[in-house]
Amino acid sequence: MKTMIYSMICAICVICGFTSCSDDSFDGDPAKDWTGTTTFFASTDAQGFGTYYMPSVGRVGDPMPFYDQRNGDFKVLYLQEFTNNLSHRFHPIWGVSTKDGANYESLGEVLPYGTNDYQQDAALGTGCAYEKDGTYYIYYTGHNGNCQNREVVMRATSTDFRTWTKDELWTLNGPDYGYSGNDFRDPQIFVADDNLYHMVIATYPNGGGDPCFAEFKSSDLKTWEHVGRFKMIWDRMLECPDIFKMGDYWYLVYSESFKASWSRKVKYMMAKSYDELKACFNDGPKWPADGHEGVLDTRAFYAGKTASNGTDRFIWGWCPFRSGADIHEKNVNVGAGDGNEPNWSGALVCHKIIQHSDGTLTLGAVPAMAAKYNQAVSANVMGSNGYNGGILSGDGAYVLYNRLGTANHISFTVKTSNNWDKFGISFVADNTYNIDIYTDNSVLVMYINDVCAYTQRIYGIQKNCWSINNYGGNITISDVKVSWQ
């Protein structure tokens, strides 16, 4: 079932092009019974996102999650993207805290970029956070094309996670260990089988060659020894690596950056030991036995990295914004999943990682999400074709439901009559699909049977109608529920 369900396209169609409506405000026009209409409303995103976090100004880039045992919460650091960055100085590290992956408190700026255009960390790049013996560490990428090495690994320390001191005298420089000085980035720390801290860095061999991971180890998070390198897949740069052990398996989660944009997705590899994990790309990739090359989500979820509180493991990534569409401009649904390269940065999306008995991974809804969307509303049929008693029959059949709110939880069950029925997505499984959809402004995340996650950015969802469509055969729809946040 996990194999075939990944051939899907979107199951839910937002009806947004039938007719134009008045420019009058949706919320402020008492002369119109909006609840009884189906005409398109040109809605825009609200200033704030309640579930899929966006800062009040700018957007989220490359999350760096960390579970803070001292405070009992997740700290999710990220690269703060502004619409108009300075030419050389950009991407300070900002952060949010959360206990459940559904409710966030802003930490504001955690680590600023350098004070002038010629400092090594004039621009900051992805890294990670860790804590040992009361000291917090952020290892990050210092990026500056004006310097001898465009990218190096740097660090900062803190005793309270509020006031940080950059270690100006310490860096890891790629050329010192036989690696590129241009691409030496995205450090990630974890504890390996030897009970030592290990750090992997995405890079290239100095002088050329296929990309690889540089590996270092340490007993104290301060002094690092070069261990060696291990392969990436062919000529594909694997960004934002995250290595962890879960149950009996070791995992490498990565974001695959490749010349062909279809491959730009968050994926994973798995093995029974750390050494086997490092060998997963030797002589061709040893893909997980999940039938879709370890893909975890769509191209509208990128730079995913994980953190665990000891009970649950969550993964955070960003859902890209679409070109020419924000609260001040006309909504344009292009540039995120339509074949074009997604924009960099967007809204913070969190999934729960689900581990199956064979070790393979899928993504499911964060448990706290359902409780957050707790205002039940009626799901009224506004129009239909080929719909009778919960059954959609024939090609082009649909059932249209009433308007949504700004943030919605939609759930329903679909039962197909055979293995070739299609209802907006095309796949073969056990013919029963329990579907949960969460929306927050223009961000939509859909889960099917806990084996499929589908993130997408669709402007105009809120305050418009939605439908379930059929493309041949018969499907039965039941338990349709809608709730607002």
N, C-alpha and C positions, 0 to 999 in steps of 0.2 A: 504493500500500500504506500509506503514512504517513497518508493521509486516512482510510481506513476503520478502521484499527486503533485510532483514538482513540474509537470508539463503544463501547469495552469496558466491562464491569464486571469484577469480580475473577475470575481464572481458577482460583484455588486456594481451596478451602473447608476451613476448619479444623473438624473434627468436635468440637463442644464442647457437645452438648446431649442425647446419647442417654440416659445414666443418670448418676445421681450415684455418686461413689465414696466410699470411706472417707476420713475425715479424716486417716488415717495419712500420714506423709511419703512422698512419691514415692521419695526417695532412701534412706530409712531403714527400710523395712518389708521385711525379708528373707522374711517369710512369703508374700509375693505375688510372682508372676512378672509384673512390670509389662510386660516386653517382649513378653509373649504376650497382653496384654489390649488392648481397644479402648475401655473405659469412660472417661468423661470424668474428667480430673484437674483440680481447681480450682487451676491454677498461677498464680503471681503473678510480677511482674517482680523480677529480682535487684536488689540495691542499686546495682550498677554496670552500665553499658552498655559493651561492649567495642569496638563498631564505630560505632554511631550515638550519638555522645557525649552524655552527660548529666552535669552536675556532681553531686557527692555530695549536695549540698543544693540544692534549687531546680531551675530549668530554663533552657534556652537560648532566647533571643529574638533576632530580627533579626541574623543574622551579618554581619560586616564583614570579608571576607577580603582579604588583602594578601600578595603574594609578597615576602619579604625577601631580596633578592639578596646582601646582606652575609653572611647566615647560611645561605643556601641552603635555606630552608624557608618554608612558608606559615604566616602568623600569622592565625588566625581570631578576631577580636574579636567579642563578642556582648553583648547587653543581658542582664544576670543578673536573672532573675525569681525572686522568693521567694513562697511561698504567702501570707505575711502581710507585705506591704510597708508601710512607713510612709505616712502620709496624703499627704505632699507630696514626700518624698525617696525615690526608688526608681530602679531600673535602673542601678546602676554598670556600667561596662564591664569585663567579664572577658575572658579569652582562652585559647586553646589553640594549640599549634604542631603541625604535621604536615608530613612530607615527601611523603606519598603519598595523603592523603585517607582513609586507612583506620585509621591508628594515631595516637593523639593524646597529647600531654603537656599537662597543665594549666599555665597561666601564672598562675592565680589572678586576683585583682583587678588590673586595669591602671590604670583611672582611676576614682576614687571620685566619688560625687555630692557636691553642696555640703554644707557643714557646718551650714546652718540652713534653715528653711522659706522664707526670703525671698531667698536667692541665686538668680540666674538659672538656674544649673544644679543646682537642688535635685533635679531629676530629669533624667536623661540620655536622649537619644533617638538614633536611628540616625545613623551618619555613615560615615567611611571613614578609612583610613590610607594614608600615602604617605611616601616617603623621598627626600631630595635633599641631596647634598653632606654626608653624614654626619649629617643631622638628620632624625629621624622626626617626622611630623605626624599628629595625629588631629584631624580636623574632625568635629564632632558637634553634635547638637541640644541646646540648653539649654532645658528645659521647666519653666515655673513659672507657674501661674495667678495667683499673688500679684503678679507683676511687670507693668510697663507693657505689655510684649509677652510673650504667653504662650510664644512660641517664637522663638528666635534661633539663628543659627549661631555656634559658639564653636570654640576650638582649644586644643590642648596640644602641647608639644614634648618630645622626649627625644633623647639621644645614644646610648642603649644599649637602648632599648625596655623598660627596667625602671623607671627613675625618670622620672616625668613632671612637667612644670611647666605649669600652666594659665596661659594668657595672659589675665590678668584685664582688660587694657586694650583688648582687641580683640573685636569682635563684628560680625556682619553682621545688620542689623535690616531686616526686610521693608519697613516703612513708609517707610524712607529712599529706597527705590527703586520705590515704588508698589505694594508687595505687602502681604499680610495680616500683621498682627502675631500672629494666633492660630495660623495654619498656615504655618510657614516652616521646613522641616525636611528631613531625609534628604540632606545634602550628599554629592555624589559627585564625585571628581576623576579626570580622564583627560587625555591629551595628544591634541589635535585635529590637523587637517590643517595648521594654521599653526605647529605645533611649540611651541605655548604650552600651559600648563596651563589647562584649563577646569573649571569647577565648575557642576553643575546642582543646583537646590534645588526640591523639591516645594512648591507654594504656591498661593495664590489672588490675583487682583488685589485691591488695597485698595479697599473699597467694594462688593465683590461681583463675581459673574461666574463663569464656568467655571474649573476649576483649570488651572494651567499650570506650566511649568518656567521658573524664573528662571535666567539664565545669566551667569556671571562668568568672567573670564580673568585670568591672571597669568603673569609670566615667572620668578618666584622662589618661588612658594608662600606668599608673605608678604603682598604688596599685591595687592588684587583690584579689577578694574574691571568695572562692570556692562556687559554686552553687549546684553541684551535678554531677550525671553521667547519661548517657543514652546509650541504647544498640546498639551494632553492630549486624550484621546478624550471628546468630549461633556462630561457632568458627572461623569465618573469620576475620582476621585483615584488617580493612579498612584504608589504608594509605592515606597520603596527602589530608585530608579533606578540602573542600571548601564550605562554606555556604553563600548564597546570596539570596536577593529578586529581582525578575524580574517581573514587572507587578503586577498581583494579586497573584503570587505564590512564595513560598519559596522553595529553592533547596539545596540539599546536593550532591555535586559531590565528588566522592572518587575513589581511585584505590584499587581494591580488590585483596589482596594477600591471596592465599589459597594453601593448599597442592596439590590440583589438578590444574595443570598449565592452563587448559582450562579456568579457572575462572579469570585469571590475566588480568583484563581489567579495563578501566575507565568506571564508571557507575554513575547513579544519582538516587536520590529519590526526590519526590515533594509533597507539601502539601499546603493548603490554609493559614496556620499560622505556626509560628516557633514552637509552642508547638506541633502541629500535626506532623511537620517534625521530631521532636525528638522522636515521638512515632511510626515512620514508621516501625521500626523493632520489635516492641512489638508483641508477639504471632505470629511470622512469618512475613516476609517482605510484605509490602504493595506496590508492584511494580507499577510503572507508567503504565498507560493503553496504552503502546506502543507495547506490545506483545513480547518484547525481554529483559525483566528484566532490563531496563534502560541502556543497553549497548550503548555506544556512538561511539565506533570505534573498531578496531581490537586489537589483542595482540601486534601489532607493534606500538602502541601509549600508553604510560604509564605516570603515575604521573601527569595527567592533572589538572591544576588549572586555574582559570579565573580571569579576571579583566575587568572593564567597564569604558569607558570615559564619560558615561552618555547618550550616543547614541547607541553605539554598545558594545556588550560583546564578548570577545574573550577567547579562551582556548588554553593554551600552554602545550605541553607534549613533551616527547622525543621518537624518533624512534630509536630502538636499532641497534647497529652495529652487524654484523654477525661474528661468530668465524672464525679466520684465514683469514680475508679479510680486508685489508686496502691498502693504496697506495703503500706499499712496498711488500705486500705478494700476493699470488695467490688468486683470488676472489673465495669465497666459499659461495654459497647461502644456508646456513643452519643456524638454530638457531634463527630464527625470524618468527614464524608463521607456522613452519613445524611440530609442535608437541613437539619440544624441548623447554626448558626454554629460553626465550630471554636473551641476555646479558644485563647488567646494563649500561645505558647511551648510548648516540648517538647524533643524530641531533635534533635541536629544530624545532618542527612543530606547526603551529598555525592554528586554525580553527575559523570561526565565529559561534557563537551559534545562532541557529534559534529557536524561540519560536512559537509554533503553537497555534491555538485558544483554544485547550483543555488543554493548559499548557505543553504538552509534548515537549521535546527538540530533535533536531537533529543538525548536524554540516554541515556547508556549507563553500564555499571558501571565504577567506578574499577578500573584494572588490578590494583592491589594487593589487591583484595578476595578474589579466588579463591585466592591464595596463603595468605591468612590463615585461610581455612576449609579446613584441610588434613587433618582427621581423617575419613577415609572410613568410612562406616557402611553397613550393608546396607539396601536399600530392599525390604522384604518385603511382599507382598500379604497383608493381614489379612482382607479381605472384598471382595466384588464383586457386581455385578449387570450382566448383559449384557456381560461381559468375557471374551474368549477370544483367547489368543495375541497379546496386545498390542492387540487391537481392541475398542473400546467401541461397541456398537450399540444404537440405539433411545433414545427419550426416557426419561430417568431412569436411564440406565446410569451406573455409577461403578466406580472401583477405589480401595480404601482401603488406605493404606500405614501402616506401623508408626510408633511414636512419634518425635517430633522431640526434639532437645536444646534448650538455651536459645538458642543462636545457630547458625543453619543456613544452608547453601547447597544449594538444590535446583535441579537442572537436568534438563530433558527436552525431547524434540522431539515435536511433534504434527503429524500429517499428516491433513488433512481430505479427504474423498472428493469434495467439491464446494464451491461458493462459498456455500452456505447452511447448512452444518453449524455447530452451536453447541456450545461446550464451556465454558460458564460466562462466556465473553465473546462478544460478537456483533460480527463484522466480516467483511470479504471482502478477501482478499489473494491471495498465490500458493499458498495452502493448506498451506504448511509454516511452522511457528512454532517457533523455537528460544527456549526460555524459561529464564531464570535468575532465581531468587528468593533474596534474602538476607534473613535475619531476625536480629534482635538483641533478645531479650526480646519486647516487644510491637510493635516497629517492623518492618514488612515492606516491602521494595522489590522490585518485579518488573520485569524487562526482557524485551521481545519483539523479536527480530530487529534490535536496535540502533535501532529506530525508535519504540519506545514505552516510556515509564517510568511506573510506577504505584506511588506511595507510599501506605501506609495504616498506621493504628494499629489493631491487633486484639489485645486482651488474651486471654490463654489459649492462645496459639500453642504455647508451649514445653511439652514433655513430653506432648503430645497427638498423636493421629493426624491424618493429612491425606489428602485425596482429590483425584482428578481426575474431573470429572463430565461427562457428555454429555447434550445436550438435543435429540436428534434426529439422524438420519443416522448415519454411521459415521466414527470417527476412529481413527487408529493412533498408539499411544504407544510411544516407543522411547527408549533411552539414559537411563533414569531413574537419576539419581545423587543421593546425599545425603552431605554432609560437614558436620562440626561444627567449631567454632572451638576 
